[in-house]
Amino acid sequence: MKNLVGVIMIMKDMNVKPNYSELERIYEVDRHLIKEIYVTEIMLNLT
């Protein structure tokens, strides 16, 4: 899970929207959880 957060942060820094379904297959985590992590990372960096 820690690696997934790192990958999402790198994608965010590169302004690339992640493919949630592809990340779900790679990391075997629900795509809704991946989106929640992505949105949370964006909101944390806006403040």
GROMACS elastic network, one bead per residue, 0.5 to 0.9 nm:
[ bonds ]
;  ai    aj funct       b0    kb
    1     4     6  0.50689   500
    1     5     6  0.65544   500
    1     6     6  0.88582   500
    1    27     6  0.77319   500
    1    29     6  0.83929   500
    2     5     6  0.53440   500
    2     6     6  0.65142   500
    2     7     6  0.88707   500
    3     6     6  0.50606   500
    3     7     6  0.62374   500
    3     8     6  0.86635   500
    3    27     6  0.89690   500
    4     7     6  0.50877   500
    4     8     6  0.61851   500
    4     9     6  0.86041   500
    4    23     6  0.82370   500
    4    27     6  0.71668   500
    4    34     6  0.82672   500
    5     8     6  0.50817   500
    5     9     6  0.61494   500
    5    10     6  0.86607   500
    5    34     6  0.85809   500
    5    37     6  0.72336   500
    5    38     6  0.81396   500
    5    41     6  0.87415   500
    6     9     6  0.50723   500
    6    10     6  0.62232   500
    6    11     6  0.86360   500
    7    10     6  0.51211   500
    7    11     6  0.62030   500
    7    12     6  0.85863   500
    8    11     6  0.50662   500
    8    12     6  0.61137   500
    8    13     6  0.86206   500
    8    17     6  0.89128   500
    8    18     6  0.72145   500
    8    34     6  0.84034   500
    8    37     6  0.79299   500
    8    38     6  0.63115   500
    8    41     6  0.83084   500
    9    12     6  0.50110   500
    9    13     6  0.61645   500
    9    14     6  0.86488   500
    9    38     6  0.77869   500
    9    41     6  0.72169   500
    9    42     6  0.88459   500
   10    13     6  0.50699   500
   10    14     6  0.62534   500
   10    15     6  0.86237   500
   10    16     6  0.86352   500
   11    14     6  0.50938   500
   11    15     6  0.61465   500
   11    16     6  0.50713   500
   11    17     6  0.67496   500
   11    18     6  0.67104   500
   12    16     6  0.58851   500
   12    17     6  0.70038   500
   12    18     6  0.82329   500
   12    38     6  0.79432   500
   12    41     6  0.83498   500
   12    42     6  0.76874   500
   13    16     6  0.76768   500
   14    17     6  0.88569   500
   17    20     6  0.88614   500
   18    21     6  0.87837   500
   18    22     6  0.83405   500
   18    23     6  0.76702   500
   18    34     6  0.89911   500
   18    35     6  0.85383   500
   18    38     6  0.83290   500
   19    22     6  0.54320   500
   19    23     6  0.63286   500
   19    24     6  0.86253   500
   19    31     6  0.89616   500
   20    23     6  0.51620   500
   20    24     6  0.60228   500
   20    25     6  0.87603   500
   20    30     6  0.85944   500
   20    31     6  0.51726   500
   20    32     6  0.78127   500
   20    34     6  0.64051   500
   20    35     6  0.67357   500
   21    25     6  0.64258   500
   21    26     6  0.88126   500
   21    30     6  0.84606   500
   21    31     6  0.59016   500
   22    25     6  0.52116   500
   22    26     6  0.63599   500
   22    27     6  0.87131   500
   22    31     6  0.86283   500
   23    26     6  0.50230   500
   23    27     6  0.59023   500
   23    28     6  0.76687   500
   23    29     6  0.77410   500
   23    30     6  0.88938   500
   23    31     6  0.73410   500
   23    34     6  0.77264   500
   24    27     6  0.54869   500
   24    28     6  0.50801   500
   24    29     6  0.50424   500
   24    30     6  0.57708   500
   24    31     6  0.53273   500
   24    34     6  0.75687   500
   25    28     6  0.52889   500
   25    29     6  0.75061   500
   25    30     6  0.88476   500
   25    31     6  0.88999   500
   26    29     6  0.82033   500
   27    30     6  0.88234   500
   28    31     6  0.88565   500
   29    32     6  0.85563   500
   29    33     6  0.70792   500
   29    34     6  0.72075   500
   30    33     6  0.53903   500
   30    34     6  0.65941   500
   30    35     6  0.89737   500
   31    35     6  0.62329   500
   31    36     6  0.85750   500
   32    35     6  0.51191   500
   32    36     6  0.61966   500
   32    37     6  0.86968   500
   33    37     6  0.62222   500
   33    38     6  0.86121   500
   34    37     6  0.51380   500
   34    38     6  0.62121   500
   34    39     6  0.87053   500
   35    39     6  0.60876   500
   35    40     6  0.84017   500
   36    39     6  0.52289   500
   36    40     6  0.59910   500
   36    41     6  0.85513   500
   37    40     6  0.50891   500
   37    41     6  0.61324   500
   37    42     6  0.87029   500
   38    41     6  0.52451   500
   38    42     6  0.64076   500
   38    43     6  0.88007   500
   39    42     6  0.51394   500
   39    43     6  0.62128   500
   39    44     6  0.86269   500
   40    43     6  0.51065   500
   40    44     6  0.60692   500
   40    45     6  0.86391   500
   41    44     6  0.51846   500
   41    45     6  0.63202   500
   41    46     6  0.88220   500
   42    45     6  0.53256   500
   42    46     6  0.63969   500
   43    46     6  0.52368   500
   43    47     6  0.70445   500
   44    47     6  0.59902   500
